[in-house]
Amino acid sequence: MALPRTIVIAGAGIGGLTAALALAQRGFRIVVLEKAERLEEVGAGLQLSPNASRVLVELGLTERLKLRAVVPEAVSIMSARVGGELLRMPLGEAASARAGAPYWVVHRADLQSALADAVADHPDIDLKLGATFEDVAPHAKGLTVVHRSGTIRRSDLASALIGADGVWSTVRQQLFPEVQPRFSGLIAWRGTLDANQLPREYTARRVQLWMGPNAHLVAYPIAGGRQINVVAVLPGSWNRPGWSTSGDPAEVMEAFAPPRWPPTARMMLATVDSWRKWALFGVPDGCPWSKGPIALLGDAVHAMLPFAAQGAGMAIEDAAVLAQHLSLEAAEDAGSIAAALKQYGLMRQARVRKVQRTARQQGRIYHLAGPLAIARDLTIRALGPQRMLARQDWIYGWRP
Ligand SMILES: Cc1cc2nc3c(=O)[nH]c(=O)nc-3n(C[C@H](O)[C@H](O)[C@H](O)COP(=O)(O)OP(=O)(O)OC[C@H]3O[C@@H](n4cnc5c(N)ncnc54)[C@H](O)[C@@H]3O)c2cc1C
């Protein structure tokens, strides 16, 4: 018996919304369940390298993103030890020409609302806000997906369920309860500031990466260049879930204290007046990607440290590959849909693991101190901008 052409996606984050658009393009009817009542302006900046922007461009999002995304001209790699720039790696035109798609930095909320606007315009996608995924059960005609809005429980019939419900995924919890997110011992502190609060040299269209003993700092323009997104990463034991807990500025300033940190880095930190902190959790490598007609996507299956700037990028790539593997023909019976979802996981796992490993390794390199930091700085200078950019080819050059 033919299955319904409906796919339910749990989670309207970056991965879930991209998957909805990509699957609707393949002819599916999509129901997206999002537990939040509104897609609010939580979070801060995301970097979208060409591997991810290429997917968004192909989904027709360029116009919606153009006014909100910033194209940084370079990444300035800075060392606290030398008190300034080690190397400027070209992005902008250089990265686009090399990889064939733009490099964007964007506020997470701007990206989410661009995706949500495209979803709202699509006749085959139904985004249900305030709908929490609760349960799934097999059914003669596919799956019954149960969700709750307030006190009301409802269900949808679907041929497949995609768990794009983030690091604390309920779908993963149901499929693979043994897989639990692990705290990394690191906390990301983030703030935004108005670009006009800083001297001009700080507000150039560049990503600044400051590496230093036991901490690092990333800053870049967002909101069309009107704001600067600042993220400081430092060790800590506070490990509660969530994105919006306010933090004490004194704690950040202490981690970036002189003489180990130069005034230029500290000045930027001191200008942020409201800090939010989030504990960095990861899903252990090797989490299974699917079981029968249910698959995971994005942070739900591979939440990673943000030091390769690829968390959102990998979720977007997942969405494109998932849509490539699912066709209306594959959805005709449960066996083919399970096989297609298994194949999707097989296609993704090696690349995602390599990115997870790279992110962990980069975190260790950024936080080096003493002679190892000297060796790191010399190596980066010796490599030079072009070779540093070429080292990103395996990430940026990816195509679905
Ligand atoms: C509020 C928030 C703020 C963030 N801020 C940043 C940031 O500033 N910088 C950064 O680099 N990364 C941030 N991230 C993480 C980043 O967006 C993700 O790493 C990346 O985009 C991968 O996205 P994802 O779609 O897999 O998961 P997420 O972006 O985490 O999206 C998961 C979605 O699923 C929803 N959800 C969860 N459980 C259920 C359920 N049971 N039923 C229905 N819906 C459910 C959540 O509300 C969320 O909207 C943030 C994530 C969130 C949720």
The ligand as an SDF file (V2000), in Angstrom:
LIG
                    3D

 53 58  0  0  0  0  0  0  0  0999 V2000
   17.8970   29.2550   20.3740 C   0  0  0  0  0  0  0  0  0  0  0  0
   19.1970   28.8520   19.7030 C   0  0  0  0  0  0  0  0  0  0  0  0
   20.2270   29.7730   19.6160 C   0  0  0  0  0  0  0  0  0  0  0  0
   21.4440   29.4120   19.0100 C   0  0  0  0  0  0  0  0  0  0  0  0
   22.4340   30.3330   18.9290 N   0  0  0  0  0  0  0  0  0  0  0  0
   23.5700   30.0270   18.2980 C   0  0  0  0  0  0  0  0  0  0  0  0
   24.5690   31.0180   18.1590 C   0  0  0  0  0  0  0  0  0  0  0  0
   24.4440   32.1390   18.6110 O   0  0  0  0  0  0  0  0  0  0  0  0
   25.7220   30.6870   17.4860 N   0  0  0  0  0  0  0  0  0  0  0  0
   25.9070   29.4190   16.9940 C   0  0  0  0  0  0  0  0  0  0  0  0
   26.9520   29.1540   16.3850 O   0  0  0  0  0  0  0  0  0  0  0  0
   24.9580   28.4680   17.1070 N   0  0  0  0  0  0  0  0  0  0  0  0
   23.7970   28.7510   17.7480 C   0  0  0  0  0  0  0  0  0  0  0  0
   22.8440   27.8000   17.8580 N   0  0  0  0  0  0  0  0  0  0  0  0
   23.1230   26.4620   17.3170 C   0  0  0  0  0  0  0  0  0  0  0  0
   23.0400   26.4300   15.8390 C   0  0  0  0  0  0  0  0  0  0  0  0
   21.8800   27.0780   15.3860 O   0  0  0  0  0  0  0  0  0  0  0  0
   23.0450   24.9720   15.4610 C   0  0  0  0  0  0  0  0  0  0  0  0
   24.2790   24.3810   15.8640 O   0  0  0  0  0  0  0  0  0  0  0  0
   22.9890   24.7370   13.9950 C   0  0  0  0  0  0  0  0  0  0  0  0
   22.3050   25.7260   13.3070 O   0  0  0  0  0  0  0  0  0  0  0  0
   22.3700   23.3780   13.7110 C   0  0  0  0  0  0  0  0  0  0  0  0
   20.9870   23.5350   13.7470 O   0  0  0  0  0  0  0  0  0  0  0  0
   19.8960   22.4320   13.9850 P   0  0  0  0  0  0  0  0  0  0  0  0
   18.7560   22.8360   13.1000 O   0  0  0  0  0  0  0  0  0  0  0  0
   20.4430   21.0790   13.8720 O   0  0  0  0  0  0  0  0  0  0  0  0
   19.4800   22.6110   15.5140 O   0  0  0  0  0  0  0  0  0  0  0  0
   18.9260   23.8710   16.3000 P   0  0  0  0  0  0  0  0  0  0  0  0
   19.3260   25.1350   15.6520 O   0  0  0  0  0  0  0  0  0  0  0  0
   19.2840   23.6510   17.7100 O   0  0  0  0  0  0  0  0  0  0  0  0
   17.3330   23.7360   16.1210 O   0  0  0  0  0  0  0  0  0  0  0  0
   16.5600   22.7670   16.7760 C   0  0  0  0  0  0  0  0  0  0  0  0
   15.1160   23.2460   16.8220 C   0  0  0  0  0  0  0  0  0  0  0  0
   14.3120   22.1750   17.3100 O   0  0  0  0  0  0  0  0  0  0  0  0
   13.3660   22.7000   18.2230 C   0  0  0  0  0  0  0  0  0  0  0  0
   12.9460   21.5980   19.1090 N   0  0  0  0  0  0  0  0  0  0  0  0
   13.6570   20.9930   20.0880 C   0  0  0  0  0  0  0  0  0  0  0  0
   12.9540   19.9880   20.6310 N   0  0  0  0  0  0  0  0  0  0  0  0
   11.7620   19.9330   19.9660 C   0  0  0  0  0  0  0  0  0  0  0  0
   10.6140   19.1100   20.0510 C   0  0  0  0  0  0  0  0  0  0  0  0
   10.5330   18.0970   20.9340 N   0  0  0  0  0  0  0  0  0  0  0  0
    9.5550   19.3600   19.2240 N   0  0  0  0  0  0  0  0  0  0  0  0
    9.6180   20.3630   18.3120 C   0  0  0  0  0  0  0  0  0  0  0  0
   10.6990   21.1980   18.1910 N   0  0  0  0  0  0  0  0  0  0  0  0
   11.7440   20.9710   19.0000 C   0  0  0  0  0  0  0  0  0  0  0  0
   14.1290   23.8130   18.9300 C   0  0  0  0  0  0  0  0  0  0  0  0
   13.2560   24.7240   19.5330 O   0  0  0  0  0  0  0  0  0  0  0  0
   14.9200   24.4120   17.7550 C   0  0  0  0  0  0  0  0  0  0  0  0
   14.1770   25.4100   17.0970 O   0  0  0  0  0  0  0  0  0  0  0  0
   21.6190   28.1000   18.4760 C   0  0  0  0  0  0  0  0  0  0  0  0
   20.5620   27.1750   18.5640 C   0  0  0  0  0  0  0  0  0  0  0  0
   19.3540   27.5450   19.1640 C   0  0  0  0  0  0  0  0  0  0  0  0
   18.2190   26.5360   19.2680 C   0  0  0  0  0  0  0  0  0  0  0  0
  1  2  1  0
  2  3  1  0
  2 52  2  0
  3  4  2  0
  4  5  1  0
  4 50  1  0
  5  6  2  0
  6  7  1  0
  6 13  1  0
  7  8  2  0
  7  9  1  0
  9 10  1  0
 10 11  2  0
 10 12  1  0
 12 13  2  0
 13 14  1  0
 14 15  1  0
 14 50  1  0
 15 16  1  0
 16 17  1  0
 16 18  1  0
 18 19  1  0
 18 20  1  0
 20 21  1  0
 20 22  1  0
 22 23  1  0
 23 24  1  0
 24 25  2  0
 24 26  1  0
 24 27  1  0
 27 28  1  0
 28 29  2  0
 28 30  1  0
 28 31  1  0
 31 32  1  0
 32 33  1  0
 33 34  1  0
 33 48  1  0
 34 35  1  0
 35 36  1  0
 35 46  1  0
 36 37  1  0
 36 45  1  0
 37 38  2  0
 38 39  1  0
 39 40  1  0
 39 45  2  0
 40 41  1  0
 40 42  2  0
 42 43  1  0
 43 44  2  0
 44 45  1  0
 46 47  1  0
 46 48  1  0
 48 49  1  0
 50 51  2  0
 51 52  1  0
 52 53  1  0
M  END
$$$$
